[in-house]
Amino acid sequence: MDLTNIDIVMVGTTHPGNIGAAARAMHNMCVSNLVLVDPKCPVDEIAYARASGADTILDNSRSAESLQEAVKDCSLVIAASARVRSLPWPEMTPRQTAEKICDLGGQSRVALVFGREHSGLTNEELQICRYMVNIPANPDFSSLNVASAIQLICYEIFSLNQSPTRPRHTSVEESAATSQEVEGYFQHLEQVMTTTEFLDTENPGLLMQRLRRLYQRLELSKNEVNILRGILSSVEKYKASS
């Protein structure tokens, strides 16, 4: 599998050394696409020094203002996080993450998302992601340096992809929906639920978060998203005519 379909997305990074170290880790494992979301530091000489020769990763990195913008073309978005969440999210190990990505056979774009050095990802950012990958570590000291986390997960992908016994996928039945298409559906769903008063905007609770988690587990295709949005449009027409 060609690993050029994988984006490493770093959110709100505060130290250029971490960007450089991440580039080095990626280059070691043949992963080349680096995306910086709202970085709090420049890609400067410190970053290039820590990259130790992985200059092309830094030269070709791109920036995005938000995570939603960064992953809009990706069909699979996986977040790395060690934080305990009030609403549990589907979790995978690094090896399970590698298996999930390799099963796509390089035919869908994938984003691996890494949060801020000190606070990780917000709950709102996590909701954009389908899965959360958790790296087993000392429970009393489980927070890894971001470059180390990138190295571990990219190693699992590289190692599994190199396995001679790994099945090689040549086609998929249907094109997977992109993050942007799924987000469009969620916005449409929330709008219709508000219009029909199923969703109380003054007391929404965790309804949308639970629905997001439900639909993310389904791994929707483009056609399925179109069908679901067609149903919502039909509800809107019926509501408008009644």
C-alpha positions as CSV (number, residue, x, y, z in Angstrom):
1,M,0.0,0.0,0.0
2,D,1.2,3.5,-0.9
3,L,1.4,5.5,2.4
4,T,0.9,8.8,0.6
5,N,-2.8,8.6,1.5
6,I,-2.0,9.2,5.2
7,D,-2.0,12.7,6.7
8,I,-0.3,13.4,10.1
9,V,-2.3,16.3,11.6
10,M,-0.8,18.2,14.5
11,V,-3.1,20.6,16.3
12,G,-2.0,23.8,18.0
13,T,1.6,22.7,18.3
14,T,3.6,25.2,20.5
15,H,7.2,24.2,20.0
16,P,9.0,24.0,16.6
17,G,11.2,21.2,17.9
18,N,8.2,18.9,18.2
19,I,7.3,19.7,14.6
20,G,10.8,18.8,13.5
21,A,10.9,15.6,15.6
22,A,7.5,14.6,14.1
23,A,8.9,15.1,10.6
24,R,11.8,12.9,11.4
25,A,9.6,10.2,12.8
26,M,7.3,10.3,9.8
27,H,10.2,10.1,7.3
28,N,11.6,7.0,9.1
29,M,8.3,5.3,8.4
30,C,7.7,6.5,4.8
31,V,4.8,8.8,5.8
32,S,5.2,12.1,4.1
33,N,2.1,14.4,4.6
34,L,2.3,16.8,7.5
35,V,-0.6,19.1,8.3
36,L,-0.3,21.8,10.9
37,V,-3.6,23.1,12.4
38,D,-3.4,26.6,13.9
39,P,0.2,26.2,14.9
40,K,1.5,28.4,17.7
41,C,5.1,28.5,16.5
42,P,6.9,28.8,13.2
43,V,8.5,26.1,11.2
44,D,12.0,27.6,11.8
45,E,15.6,26.6,12.1
46,I,14.9,24.7,15.3
47,A,12.3,22.6,13.5
48,Y,14.7,21.8,10.7
49,A,17.5,21.0,13.1
50,R,15.3,18.5,15.0
51,A,14.1,17.0,11.7
52,S,17.7,15.8,11.1
53,G,17.4,15.7,7.3
54,A,13.7,15.2,6.9
55,D,13.5,18.6,5.3
56,T,11.1,17.6,2.5
57,I,8.4,16.8,5.1
58,L,8.7,20.3,6.5
59,D,9.1,22.0,3.1
60,N,5.9,20.3,1.9
61,S,3.8,20.7,5.1
62,R,0.6,22.6,4.8
63,S,-1.4,24.7,7.3
64,A,-5.1,24.8,8.1
65,E,-7.0,27.1,10.4
66,S,-9.2,24.4,11.9
67,L,-9.2,20.6,12.2
68,Q,-12.4,20.5,10.2
69,E,-10.7,22.2,7.3
70,A,-7.6,20.0,7.6
71,V,-9.5,16.7,7.3
72,K,-12.3,17.6,5.0
73,D,-11.1,15.3,2.2
74,C,-10.4,12.4,4.5
75,S,-12.7,9.4,4.8
76,L,-11.2,8.1,8.0
77,V,-10.1,10.4,10.8
78,I,-8.5,8.9,13.9
79,A,-7.5,10.9,17.0
80,A,-4.6,10.1,19.4
81,S,-5.6,10.9,22.9
82,A,-4.8,9.8,26.5
83,R,-7.5,12.0,28.1
84,V,-10.5,10.4,29.8
85,R,-13.7,11.6,28.2
86,S,-17.1,12.1,29.8
87,L,-18.6,10.4,26.7
88,P,-16.6,7.3,25.8
89,W,-15.4,7.2,22.1
90,P,-14.6,4.0,20.1
91,E,-11.0,3.1,20.9
92,M,-8.3,1.2,19.1
93,T,-4.7,0.2,19.9
94,P,-1.9,1.3,17.5
95,R,-1.9,-2.2,15.9
96,Q,-5.7,-2.1,15.4
97,T,-5.3,1.4,13.9
98,A,-2.7,0.0,11.5
99,E,-5.0,-2.8,10.5
100,K,-7.9,-0.4,9.9
101,I,-5.8,1.8,7.7
102,C,-4.2,-1.0,5.7
103,D,-7.6,-2.6,5.1
104,L,-8.4,0.5,3.1
105,G,-5.7,-0.5,0.6
106,G,-4.7,3.1,0.1
107,Q,-7.9,4.0,-1.7
108,S,-9.3,6.4,0.9
109,R,-7.5,9.4,2.5
110,V,-6.7,8.9,6.2
111,A,-5.9,11.5,8.9
112,L,-4.1,10.7,12.2
113,V,-4.7,13.6,14.5
114,F,-2.4,14.6,17.4
115,G,-3.4,17.3,19.9
116,R,-1.7,20.0,21.8
117,E,1.3,19.2,23.9
118,H,-0.3,20.1,27.2
119,S,-4.1,19.8,26.7
120,G,-4.6,17.4,23.7
121,L,-7.8,17.7,21.6
122,T,-11.0,19.5,22.7
123,N,-14.2,17.5,22.8
124,E,-15.4,19.4,19.8
125,E,-12.4,18.3,17.8
126,L,-12.7,14.7,18.9
127,Q,-16.3,14.7,17.6
128,I,-14.9,15.1,14.1
129,C,-12.9,11.9,14.5
130,R,-14.3,8.4,14.0
131,Y,-12.0,6.5,16.4
132,M,-9.5,7.3,19.2
133,V,-6.2,5.5,19.3
134,N,-4.8,5.0,22.8
135,I,-1.2,3.9,23.3
136,P,-0.8,1.6,26.3
137,A,1.6,3.2,28.8
138,N,2.3,3.7,32.5
139,P,-1.1,4.6,34.0
140,D,0.6,7.0,36.3
141,F,2.5,8.7,33.5
142,S,0.7,8.0,30.2
143,S,1.3,11.2,28.3
144,L,3.8,10.7,25.5
145,N,5.7,13.3,23.6
146,V,3.8,14.0,20.4
147,A,6.7,12.9,18.1
148,S,7.0,9.6,20.1
149,A,3.3,8.9,19.6
150,I,3.6,9.6,15.9
151,Q,6.6,7.3,15.7
152,L,4.8,4.4,17.4
153,I,1.7,4.6,15.3
154,C,3.5,5.1,12.0
155,Y,5.8,2.2,12.9
156,E,2.7,-0.1,13.3
157,I,1.4,1.0,9.9
158,F,4.8,0.7,8.2
159,S,5.4,-2.7,9.7
160,L,2.1,-4.2,8.8
161,N,2.2,-2.7,5.3
162,Q,5.6,-4.4,4.8
163,S,4.3,-7.8,5.9
164,P,4.5,-10.3,3.0
165,T,1.4,-12.2,4.3
166,R,-0.7,-9.0,4.4
167,P,-3.7,-9.3,2.0
168,R,-3.4,-6.7,-0.9
169,H,-6.7,-4.9,-1.5
170,T,-7.4,-3.8,-5.1
171,S,-10.9,-2.4,-5.0
172,V,-13.7,-1.3,-2.7
173,E,-17.4,-1.7,-3.3
174,E,-18.3,1.9,-2.6
175,S,-16.4,5.1,-2.1
176,A,-16.3,6.1,1.6
177,A,-17.8,9.5,2.5
178,T,-15.3,12.2,3.3
179,S,-15.2,14.0,6.6
180,Q,-16.7,17.1,5.0
181,E,-19.6,15.1,3.6
182,V,-20.3,13.5,7.0
183,E,-20.1,16.9,8.7
184,G,-22.6,18.3,6.2
185,Y,-25.0,15.5,7.1
186,F,-24.6,16.2,10.8
187,Q,-25.3,19.8,10.3
188,H,-28.4,19.0,8.2
189,L,-29.6,16.4,10.8
190,E,-29.2,19.0,13.6
191,Q,-31.1,21.6,11.6
192,V,-34.0,19.2,10.9
193,M,-34.2,18.0,14.5
194,T,-34.3,21.6,15.6
195,T,-37.1,22.4,13.1
196,T,-39.2,19.4,14.1
197,E,-38.5,20.3,17.8
198,F,-37.0,16.9,18.4
199,L,-33.8,18.7,19.6
200,D,-34.3,21.3,22.3
201,T,-31.6,23.9,21.5
202,E,-31.9,25.3,25.1
203,N,-31.2,21.9,26.6
204,P,-29.5,19.7,24.0
205,G,-27.7,17.5,26.4
206,L,-25.5,14.9,24.7
207,L,-27.9,14.1,21.9
208,M,-25.8,15.2,19.0
209,Q,-22.6,13.7,20.5
210,R,-24.3,10.4,20.8
211,L,-25.7,10.5,17.3
212,R,-22.3,11.4,16.0
213,R,-20.8,8.4,17.8
214,L,-23.6,6.1,16.4
215,Y,-23.1,7.3,12.7
216,Q,-19.3,7.3,13.0
217,R,-19.4,3.5,13.8
218,L,-21.3,2.9,10.6
219,E,-18.5,4.1,8.3
220,L,-20.9,5.7,5.8
221,S,-20.3,5.6,2.1
222,K,-21.0,8.6,-0.2
223,N,-24.2,7.0,-1.5
224,E,-25.4,6.3,2.1
225,V,-24.9,9.9,3.1
226,N,-26.8,11.1,0.0
227,I,-29.7,8.7,1.0
228,L,-29.8,10.0,4.5
229,R,-29.7,13.6,3.4
230,G,-32.5,12.9,0.9
231,I,-34.6,11.6,3.8
232,L,-34.0,14.8,5.7
233,S,-34.9,16.9,2.7
234,S,-38.1,15.0,2.4
235,V,-38.9,15.7,6.0
236,E,-38.2,19.4,5.4
237,K,-40.6,19.5,2.4
238,Y,-43.3,17.7,4.4
239,K,-42.9,20.1,7.3
240,A,-43.0,23.2,5.0
241,S,-46.2,22.0,3.3
242,S,-48.1,21.0,6.5
